[in-house]
Amino acid sequence: MNYITEINRFYDWLETNQVPKSAIALWHGLMHINNKSGWSEKFTVAISVLEFKTGFKRSELNQARNILTQKGRIKWRSRGGNLCAEYEMIGFSDQQA
C-alpha cells in the first residue's frame, strides 16, 4: 500500500462521499497505525489508542467505524472481552483490479 497515494485517493473519494470529521480522523489514525505495523493485511489496535490519536470519544469512534465500514473503506471485527479489535484497511488501489 502506498501511503501518499492512498491519502490522495481518500481526499478524491471525499469529494463524492460525505462523512463526518470523526470518520476522517479515524481513517487517518488507522492508516498511521497500519503504516507503523508495516502494512499488515490485518492489525489490532485498542480503542483507547484511537481515542488518543483522534481526540474523539468512544461513542463517536464507534459511529465513525461503522460509517467507514458501510462506505467500504475498512473492515473490522470485535475479538470480544478486553481484546483489541482487528482492522483491515480497504485500499483504493486494491479496488482497481
N, C-alpha and C positions, 0 to 999 in steps of 0.2 A: 504494500500500500504506500503510495506517495503522499506524504503529509500535506505538502503545499497544494498539490493537485486536488486532493480531497477537500481542503478548505475552500479553494476557489470554486469547485463544483458545488459545494454546500451553499455558498452565497449565491451562485447562479440558481440553484434549486429554490432558495428562499424567495426569489423574485416571483415565483408562481405558487409557492406553498407557504401560507402564513402560519406561523407557530409562535407561541408566547416566548418571551425572553428567557424564561426558565428552561425551555426545551433547547434553545440555542446554547445557553450556558452549559447545560448538561451534555450536549453533544460535544462541545469543546473540551469539557472535563474528561469525558470518556476517551476522546481522541488522544488527549495528552497522556492519560494513563496507559492506553494501548501502545502509544509510541514508546513510552518508558519500558513497557514489557517486551519490546522487540517485535511488535506487530503480531502477537499471538492471535490465532484464529478466535479463541475464547479466552477470557480473562476474568478474574474476580476482583471486586472492589467493595469495600464497606460503604454503606450509605453515609456514615459519619464522615468519611473522606470526601464524598461527593458534596455533602453539606458544606464542608470547609472550603473546597475548591470553587464552589459556585456561589456561596453566600445565600442559598435558598434553604428553606425548611424542608423536612422530610416529606410532608404532605404535598408541597409544591413539586418536589423531585419525583414523587410517585406519579403525579399527574403528567409531568414532563416526559417521564419514561414511557408512560402509556401512549402519549401523543407520538413520540418518536417511533414506537413500535407500530402503531397504526399507520404511520406515514412510510413505513418500510426503511427506516434509517438504522434501526438497531433490532437485535433480538436479545432477550434476556430470560433468565429463569431463576426462580427462587430455589434455594437449596435447603430451606427450612431451618427452624431453630435459630441459633445465633450465627449461622454460616453466612458468609458474604454472597450476594447474588452473582451469578455468572452472566457476562455480557458478550455479545458479538456485534461488531460494527459491520454495517452493510455498506461497503464502499461503492462509490459511484462507478468506478472502473470495473467493479465486479458485475455490474448490471449492464455493461455494454457488449456482452458476448453476442 
